[in-house]
Amino acid sequence: MRRHFVFCVVALNWSWVSSFTEAEVDDDGALAALEGSGRQFGRQFGPFEYIHPRLDAQLVSPLTTIAVRQGSLIKAESIQGKIKVHGSKSGNVQGEIVLAADGQTVIFRGNKPFKLGESVQVSVLGGLKTAAGFAGGLQWRFTVRESLPFSTDPLSKREKLQEQRRKIRPVGKSYVLDPPSVPDDAKSGMMDDYFIPRGVREGSNHTMMRGTFGFKNGFELMNTFPVAKYLQRNYKTIPPYFPRIRMSVPAKEGVQEGYVFFTNRRGPTNQREFEREHPWLMMLDNEGDIVFFTEVPGMYDSRGNLIVTDAKMLSFDAALFDHRFKKVKTFTEPHGYKKDGHDFKIDKDGGAIMMHEDTQYMRHKGRTVRINAAVFTEQDKYGNPVFEWRMWDYMTVDEMLQFGMLNDQGDVAHPNGISRSPDGNHVYSLRHMGVMKVNRRTGDVMWRLGGHHGFSDFKFVNEPRPFAFQHFAHEIKNGNILMFDNHVNHDGEVARAVEYQLDHKAKTATKVWEYTHGNQIYSLANGSVQRLSNGNTAICWGGMGVGPDMQGDWSAPFYTEVKPNGEVVMEMYFEDGQNSHSAH
């Protein structure tokens, strides 16, 4: 058997990438085309549909792994020695090469972190073997972050001293990346000259808003609600500080059979001491009886969704539990990122997707601004990072500030939801921007949906008040987008569950269903929505126990189940005004 090699070099945006495409010729001279040809499939990265870090990526974590995915199953015996890595400061980088659980993603994991500020060259040699033959090779570069990652300005002496103080600390067998230090000119006044939401006073933030609608506080109705039936089956004595629950609407005919999963949570401004010490995971049946409860240790985030995974196990925060409620696994954050506790999902194959925020101090219009860029990662059941989407790779700083909202915390995007769509891609909810769908195989942005700041690819055709500051946006089985719309800082400020149908040719978004609870609920933050198997919709109204005037206690249902026609078939409140980040 003879082999012939074709080499080509492609210049791209002041960068370079070399692609090596390999083909085989059989004994009688017939040429067999192989998967891996960038020209055949129109791929961005030569023979590969996905690479990480991206070509010419900036601000890359020094704890990053390197990954390539060709799109076909790879023979494990062909991966060794196929990835070579060289750092401008580190020199030749030693590490291990592994094949991820999907059998397609090849990962290089360095033995040590990369040096801050260095340029890294990756060379993937030809010869990764697929069922069709051999994949070609690829070379590209990326740059590891610095504490003040100016694209053109050199670091000042003060900035270099700050960089030296920033450490990568070994913790056991892994490393932890400390956050960057705060520049002096980024410690105050960051709201100047940037977007301020309508109705918000200059220098304030959205928690200082005042309500403009006739909202109904659930406490006004409490004396008419039946008390949930506690412990009639002698399960276990509950502690005296366990939150009490009332059912405003006992279960009716047509309610979804099963259990309600939720946690208790209240905003930090009106939180009681015992609530900080004793957050709970809870399950109730449709009678209001407790099925399961446990205190949440401080290591967990009380916002984490308590759900049943596709593999029929329990997931909360970043942990997996068996049917006896025993923790069997904890997923760790890849690449040194800190996990964002708003959302976390486990797939039926045992892999996990999670969210992060990556903080950098950037120069913009002659000043330093803090930006928490959204990052979304996916890892397989063995903890190998198989996908990463970084806002730095797809938006400029100008776009982040145009589409998002800058405050003193740099919270331009505020990621609060991640989910897998029915077609296997990812849907991201960004509270301060909108909703985004990303191709899980390539990382390309498929579409963006939002009601403000020019973020959206779609025009709303029958929606006088497009959603704003949403939670739990996700794509359901019919392809529509379902979300909980907090809608603070906009006209009306009425919270709701809403469903949109997207026309990808006409680029329009049509509202096909909503439920507002009589336009009576104000929800500052949190909340979730779920389309149930019987066609009903389960809504958690969030709110964090505060009302539109930000004063005193406030109560909204933590669980409302409605039929498609809007009939409420079950509803529950906390007696003392707490709420849940999400309920399922």
N, C-alpha and C positions, 0 to 999 in steps of 0.2 A: 504494500500500500504506500502510495506517495502522498505527501502533503505539500500544499502550496500556500503561501502567506501573502496577503495583500495589506499594505500599510497605508494609512492616510492620516493627515494632520489637519485638524479643524480649528480655526481661530474663532473665538467667540467673546465679544464684549471686552476687549483689551486683555483677555485671558487666553490661556491655551489649553487645549485638551487633545491628547493623542489617542486615536482609536485604532486598535489592531483587530482586524477581522480575519478569522481563520476558516478555511474550508477544506474538505477532504476530497480526494479523487480516488475512486475505487480502481480495482485492477484493470478494468476494461476502458478506463479513461472517462467515464461519465461523471460529471460534476454534481455533487449533492449539496444543495443549499441548506445552510444551518441556521437555526435560531441563534440570535446574537448579532445578526447584521443590522447595524443602525440604519442603513439605507433601506433595508427590506421592510422594517417596521416603523421607520420614522421616529426613532427614539431620540431623546435629548442627550443621552449619555452613551453614545456609541452602541455597544452591544447590550447595554443594561437599561432597564426601565426605571431603576431607582438607585441612587447613590446617596450616601451620607458620610460626612457633611456634603452639602451641595457644592457644585463647582463655584470656586471663588467665594465661598461663604466667609463672612467676617464674624467676629465676636463669638467664635466657637468655644465651647467649654474645654478647658484643658483635660477634663476627665472623659472626653468623648470616646466612643468606639467608632470604627469605620465599617461601613456596610455597603455591599452591592447586591442587587437582585436582578437576575437575568430574565426571570419569568417562567422558567422551566425547572423541573426537578434536577438537582445537581448530584452527581455521584460523589459521595463523601470522601472517597479515597483520592479524588482529584484536586482537593482544595489546598492541601498542605504546600506551603512555599509559594503560593500564587499571589499574595499581597505583600508588597514591600513598602515601607514607610520611612521617610527621611524628614527630619525637622531641621530648620535653619540653625537652631540652637542645640537641639537634642542629638543631632547626627542620626545615624541609623537607629531606628526604634525597634526594639525587640518585643515580641508579644506572642499571643496564641491566635490561631485561626480556627473558627468553629462554624459548623453548619447549623442554622437555626432549625427549630422543630418543623417549620413549613417545608423544609427540604429544598428551599429556593434561595434563601438569604444567607450569604457568606459574610461573616463578621470577623474583624480583626480587633483584638483587645490588647492594648499596650500594657507592658508590665509596670510602667510608671506614667504619671501624668505628663502631658506635653508642657513645654516651657511657655510662660505667658508671653504673648507678643510674637511668637515665632510663626514663620510660614512653613506649612507642612505639605510635602509632595507625596502623593499616593500613586503607586504603580501596581495595577492589577495585570498580571501576566496572562497571556492567552493559554488556554488549555483546560479551563473548567469544563468538565465533561457532562453533557446532557444526554438524554435519550436519542437526540437527533445528531449528536456529534460533539464538537468542541466549540465553546464560546470564545470570542475574541478578548482582547485586552483593552486597558484604558489607563490613562494618566490624567491626574488633575491636582489642583492645589486648593488649600483653604488656609485661613489665618486664625490663630488662637487669640482670644480676647486679651485686652488690657484693661486696667481699672478705669481709664478715661479713653475710650477707643475712638479718638478723633481720626477721621479718614485722611486728613491732610496736615493738621497742625501737629508739630512735634510736642512731646510731653515736656512740661516745664520741670524745673528742678523739684518744686514742691510736689508735683504730681508723681514724679519718679519715686520720691520718698514714700508717698502714700501707697504706691504699687508694691514697694518692698515690704510694707507692713501687712499686706494682704497675703494670707498663707493658704496653702493647701495642706490640711492636717490629716495625717494617717489615723484612721479609726479602725482598729482591728486589722483586717486584711484589705479594707477598702479606703477610699479617700473622701474627704468632705471639702467642698469649695466654700470658703468664707465669702460673705457678700462684699461688694466694693465699698470703700469708704465714701463719705458724703463730701463733695466739694463745698467750699464755703459759699460760693454763689448759687448753690442749689438748695440751701437750707431754708429759704423763705422767698416769698413773692413769686412763686412759680406760676400762679394763676394769671399774672399780668400778660396781656396781649394774646391770650389763648381763649379757646371756645368756652363760653359760659352758657349752660342750658337756659332756655327761656324760662323766665320767672324766678331765677336764682339770683340773689344779690351778689354783686362782685365781692370776691373774697370769701364767699360762703361755699358750702357744698350741698349736695342734694338732701342730706339729712336735716337741713335747716328749712326745708320747704314748709308751707302751710297749706292745708287742704282747702279745696275750693268747691267741694261737693257735699251733699247731705248724706254723709256716711252713717252707718248704723253700727254702734258698739254692741257686741254680743252680750256684754254684761247687762244691758237693759232688758234682755230677754231671759236671763238665767232663771228667774223665779217661775217660768213656765215650762222649763225643760225637765223631763224625767231624768233621774240620776241613773247612770250606768249601773248594772247589776254586778257587784263585786263578789267574787269568791264564793258563789253559791255551791260550787262543787268541791269546796274544801281543798283547793290546790295548795295554797301556801299563804302564810300570813305576810302581808305586804308591810313595808316600813311606814312609819307615820308621815314621812316626808315624800312619799310616793305621790306623783301628781294625780289629782282626781279629774274624772272625765264625765261630761254629760252628753247625752244624745238628744240633739234638737229634733232629729227625725229618726225614730226607730226604723229598723229595716223593714222595707215594704216588699210586696211581690215584685219580682223582676230585678232584685238586687243581685250583684255578683256573688256567687258562693266563694268562700275562702276566708282568709285572714287579712287584716289591715296591719301593715308594717309602718312604723314611724318612730321618731325620737321627739324629745321635748327640747325646746330652745326658746330663749328670750333675748332681746337686744341687750347689749352690755350696759346701756344707760339706765335701765330699770331692772337689772338682774339681781335676784336675791342671792345671798351668800350660799345657801344650801343648794341652789340651782347650779352654781359653779362647781360645787363639790359633788353633786349627785345628778348628772345627766343620765338619761335612761334610754335603752332600746326596749321597744314594746311591740307586742302583737296582741290584737283583740279579734274576737270573732264577731259575727254580725249581731250578736246579742249584747255586745259590750263587755263580755267576760274576758278576763286576761288569759291568754294562752301561754305567753312567755314574757318575762321581763328580766333585765339585768342592768346593773349600773355600768356606765361607760367609763373605763379608766381614762386618766388624763392623757394617755398616749394616743387616744383616738380623737378624731374631729367630730363633734356632735352634728356637723352638717352632712356627714357622709350618708349616702343613700343605703338604707337597709333593704335589700332586695333578694329575691331568689334568682340564682343564675340559671343560664340555659342548661347547665349540668345538674340542676336540682340541688344546689348547695346554697348556703347563705353567704352574702357578701356585705360587708360594712366597712366604711373607710377604705383601707387598702388591705383588708384581711379577708380570708376565706374560712368559713365554718362548716362543719358537717351537720348531719341531721340531729345530732345530740347537742348542738350549739357549742361544740368544742372547736377552738381555732386550730386549723390544720396548716395554714400558710399565711405569711405576710409578704406582700410584694414591696420591693424596695425601689426607690426612685433612681432612674438611670442618669448617668452623665453628670452627677453632682447636683442636679436640680432639687429644689424643695417641692414636695407635692402640694398642690392646691386642693384643699379639702372639699370643694364644692361638689365634685363628682368623681366617680371611679366606676369602671365597668369591667366585668370578667366575661370572656367569651366561652362558648361551649367547649372549645378545645383547650381551655385552661389558661389562655393568655389574658393579658390585661391592658386596658387603655386608661391613661390618666392625664391630668393637666398639671401645668406648672406656670410660674411666672419668672422670667429671667430679667433681673434688674441691671440696668446699665445707666451711666450718666453720659449724656450725649451733648455735643455742641449744636445749638440751633439758633440761628439769627443772632449770633454774637454772645450767647449766654449758655449756661449749663442747665440742662433739664434732666430730671429723673424719668425714666421710662421703664415700666414693667411690661415687657413684651410677652405675649402669650406663647407657650410652647405646649405641644401635645405629643405624647409618646405612646408607643405600643410595644409590649414585650411578649415573648412567647412563654410557655408554661415553665421553661427553665430559667427565665429571667433575662434572656438575650434580647437586647433592643433591636427590633426588626423594622421600626418606622419612627421617624421624628419629623414633625412639622413645626418650624420656627417662624414667628412673625417677621423676624429680621430678614429672612430670605425672600419675603413676598411683599413687603411694604417698606417704603422709605419712611424716615422720621417725619417728613412733611405729611405723608399720607396718614400715619398713625395719629398725628395731632389734628388733622382735618376730619378723619372719620370718628375719632374717639373723643375722650374728655380728659384733659390733664388737670390733676389736682396736686397737692403737695406730696401725695404718696406715689405719684407717677402712674396712677391707675387708668391708663388710656383705654384698655380693652375690657378688663374685668371678666376673664373667662369663667363661666359658671355651669357649663354643660358639655358633655362629650358623649357621643353615642355612635353606634354602627347602624348605617342605613340598611334597608332590606337588600340592596344590591351589593353590600359588603364594603361600601365606602364609609367615610367619617363625616359626621355633622357636628359642628362646633357652635356653641352659643357664647357670644361675647356681649355682655350686658350693655356696655357703653358704645357698641358699634352695631351689632345685628347678628345674623346667623350666616354661617358659611358651610358649604359642602366641599370636601376635599377628596380627591382620588387617592384611595389608600395605597394603590400600587405605585403611583408616580409622585404623589405629593402635590400635583397640580390643583389649583383652585377651580372647582367646577362651576360654582355660582355663589353670589352673595345676595342676601336678602336683608334689608333694613329700612327703617322708616325715616331716617334723618342723616344729615351730613354728607349726602351724596354717595353713601356706601353701597347702595343697592343696585343690582343688575336688573331689577324688576320694577315696574310701575304698578301701584295699587289702583285697581279699577273701581272698586265698590267699597272703599274703606275710608271714611272721613277722618279716622284717627288711627293711622298705622301704629303697630306695636312699638313699645319703647321700654328699655330696662327689663327685658324679658328674662325668664328662667326656663330651663328644661325644654328648650326647643329641640325637636327631633322629628325625623321622618317616619311616618307610620306605613303600614302595609300597602295602602292604596297610593303611596307616593306623595301624599299631602304632608304639609308641615304643621305639627301641633305644638303649641307652646302655652306657657303661663305668662300672661302679659301684665306685669306690675303697673306699667304706665304712669309712674310718678314723674313729676316735672313737666307734664304735658296737660293740655286742656282736659278737664274732667277728672283725671287721675283715678278713674275707676278701674279696679283690677278685674281680670276676666281670664277665662280659657278661650283660645281662639285657634281655628284651623284654616289654613290657606291652601289653595290649589295653585300650582305654578304652571304656567304655559311657557315652555322653554323656547318656543319659536317666536311667539309674540312678545316675550319678555314681560308678562303681566302676572300679577298675584291677585287672586280672587278669594275673598273671604267666603267660606262655604258653611261655617258654623261658629257660634260663640255662645258662651254662657257668662253672664255678668252678676248673677245673684241679685237681681233687681237694682243694679247700679248702687249697691250699698256698701261695698267692701273696699277699704283702703289698704294697700299692702306696700309698705316701704321697700321690702326686700324679701328674698327667699320665695318659696312656692314651687309647686310641681303640678304636672298634669299627665294622665295616663289613659290611653284608650284600652278598655278592658275587653276580654274575649267575648263577652255577651253584647258588645256594642255600646255599653255605658261608658261614661268618662269619669274618672276619679280625679278630684282637684284638691290639692293642699294650698291654702290661701296665704301661707307665710305670714309676713307682717311683723314678726319679731316682738309682738306684744305692745307696739306703739301705734298711736293714732295719727291723724293728719296734723294735729297741733304739736306733736312730739312730747306731749305732757301726759302724765298719768298712765294708768293701765288701759289696755285695749284688747278686745277679744274678737278673733275671727275664727271660723271653723278650720280645724286642721285636716278634716276629711269631709268632702261633699261628693256624693256619687249621684250623677244625673243621667237620665235617659237621653237619647238623641233629641227628644222633643222638649227637653228642659225640666222634666219632672224630677224632683229630688226624691231618691229612694232610700237614702241613708245620709246622716250627717252627725258629726261629733265635734265637740269643743273641749278645751281644757277649762276647768272651772276658774282658774286664777289668771287667765289671760296669756299663758304661754302659747307657743305654737310649735310647729315642726318645720324644719327646712324643706322636707319632702315627705310624702306619704304614698304608699303603694298597696 
